[in-house]
Amino acid sequence: MRMTPSTLLASVCVLSLAACGASANRELGAQVDTGSFGNSTMHNALIQTGQMDYTIALAQRFAAEVPDTVTFAFNSAQLTREATSILDRQANFIRQFPEVRFKVFGHTDLVGSQGYNKKLGQQRANAVVAYLVSRGVSKSRLQAVVSFGKTRPLIQTNAPEERNRRTVTEVSGFVKSNPMVLNGKYAEIVWRTYSRESAARDHGGTTGTVSEVAGSGD
């Protein structure tokens, strides 16, 4: 069917009105924040109270002073000696900041199915959490254990790739019930000094209990 200019103009108007109607009930900012309901309000509250700036500052400090990533052998959630050495350093840092929460993200390479790798990523994150807990970190401060499976590779290859078989530990926020947080003393938390000698002593470490993975994936 051939559309005349007037018919085309009418169609554009109808589509525009439909788009307006579809977004009329969405909260302001929903177009740029595709997260769960209330994210824009939460983000604004974090900015207004100063939490966001200081969370970012502490995250930058953590990333600068401590390796945030450990890698794994193919199809395994077993922590290597190198991994436990890195996690000893992470645990030492985390113990100095009892007001702060952390997340551990599990990843795999692109070998194997989506479902299997999501489970394997979870097992790797669980292994890291278990080890950090064994080194004196309260499990309640490890806010969440998340598996991205094979959905976020560092190296885009279908071949086995160690750099993709990893966990990443990140600062995720503050413990709301902590007195320092209630008093808004975020700067004191972020810039607190801690003993590097303690970190050196911890490098001997102990071996955490981790799970072996059976199956075909990663």
N, C-alpha and C positions, 0 to 999 in steps of 0.2 A: 504494500500500500504506500502510495506517495503522500508525504506529509507537506501540507502548505505551511508557509511561515507562521500563520496565525495558529495552526494546530500545534506546531512545534513549540511556540511560545507558551501555549496553554499547558502542554505536557511538562515543560520545565517548571512552571509555577506549581503544578500539582506535586511534582517530585520534591520541590523545595518545601512546600507545606508539610508533606509527609515526613521529611527529615526533621523539620522543626518540631512536629508533634512527637516524633520518636524520642527526641532529646529533652522535651519540655519538663519531664519529671525527674531528670537526672540532676544530681548535685553539681553546683558550679565547680569547674575544674575537672569533671569526670573525663573530658576528652583528652586531657594530658596525664591523668592518673588512672590507669586501667586496673588498679589493685582492688581490694575488697572494699565494701561500703564503709565510708568513714575515714578512709586513708588520708584524704586532703585535710580533714579536721584534725586528725592525729598529728599529721606532719606540721600543721600550723601551730599546734600546742607545743610540740617539741622545740620548734624554732623560738616561740615566744618565751619559753622557760629556760632557754639556753641549752637544753639537753642535746639537740641535734649537733650544734657546733662542737660541743665537747666530746660527743660520741665519735665524730669524724676525727677530731684531734687525737683522741686516744687510739682509734683504729690506725691512724697514720703512724703513731709511735710504736704500736705493736708490730706493724708490718716492717718498720725500719729496724727494730731491735731484735726481733725474733723471727726465724723462718716460720711461715704460716702453713707450709705445704709439706706433706709426706707422701711418698709414692709406694706402690705395692707391686709384687710380682704378678705375673699373668694369672688370672682366675683365682686370686687369693686375697684374703683379708688378714693374713699373718703380718704382724709388724716386724720389720727388719731391725737389726741393730742400729742402723743409721736413722731409721724412723723413731725409735725410742730415744735416741740421743736428742733429736729435734724436739720431741714431745716433752722431754725433761726440761728443756729451755722454755717451752710454752707454759708448762705447769708452774715453773718458777715465776714467770711473769704474771700469770693469772692469780697466783696466791697472794701477790702483793696488792691486788685490787679487789677486795671482797665485795665492793659495791657494784661490780661490773659483771654483765652477762656475756656469754660467748656462744656462738653457733659453730657446729662442725658440719661441713658439707661433703658428702661422698660422691665420687665420680668413678667412671670406668672408661675404657677405650671403646671403640666401635664394634668390636668383635662380639657376636652373640645377639640374642633377642633383646628387645626393649624391656620386657618384664623381668627377665633374668638379671640384666645389668642393673635395673633399679634396685632389686633385692641385694645384689652384690655391693652396690654403692652404700646401701644402708648398713650392711655388715661391716664395711670398712669404717664408716662413721661411728658405729657402735664400738668397734675395737679401739678407736682413738679415745672416745669418751671413757671407756672402761680403764684405759691406761692413765688418763688424766686424773680420774677419780682415785686410782691406786697411788697416785703421787700427791694426794692431799687436796685436790680440788673438789669442792662440794658439787654433787651431781645436779643440785637444784639451780646452780649458776650456769650450767651448760644448757641454755634455754631451749634448744631444739636440736635434734639430729635430723638432717635433711639429706635425701638422696636425689641427685640429678641423673643418676645412671650414666647413660652415654649421650645425653642431650646437650652437654656443654663441653665438648673436647677443646683442649688447647691446640692440638695439632689435628687438622682435618685429614685423617687417613683411615682406611678400613683395615689396615694392617695393625697388629699388636703394637701399642705405643705406650711406653712406661710413663711418659709425662702426662698422659690422660688418666692413668690409673692412680688416683690421688685422693687425699682429703685436704680440705682447706679450713683452717680455724680463723674465725673473724669475730671482732667485737660487735655485739648486737644491741647493747643498751645498758641501762642501769637497773639495779635491784631497787624497786620502788620503796620497799619498806626499810631500807637502810637509812640510819639517822643522817649520814652525810648527804644523801640524796634528798631527803625531806627538807634539809636546810639549804639545799641548792648550792652546795659547796663543790661544784663540778670541777672548778679549776684546781682545787687542792687534790682532788682525786686524780686528775689527768697528769699533773706534774709532780706527783709524789715520787720521791727517789726510792730506789731499792738496791740492795746489795748485790753487786756483780760477783762477789766472792761466793755468795750463796748459790748463784747460778753455776759457778765452776764446780762447787762441791756436788751439785746434783747431777753432773754429767756422768758419774758412774752409773747411776740409775739402777732400777730393777726391772725385770721383765714382766710386762703385764700379761694378763690372760686374754687371749684373743681367739676368735673362732676360725677354723679352717673352712674353706668353701668347697663344696662338691658340686659337680655339674659341668655344663659346657657353656661357657660364655666368656665375656671380657675379651 
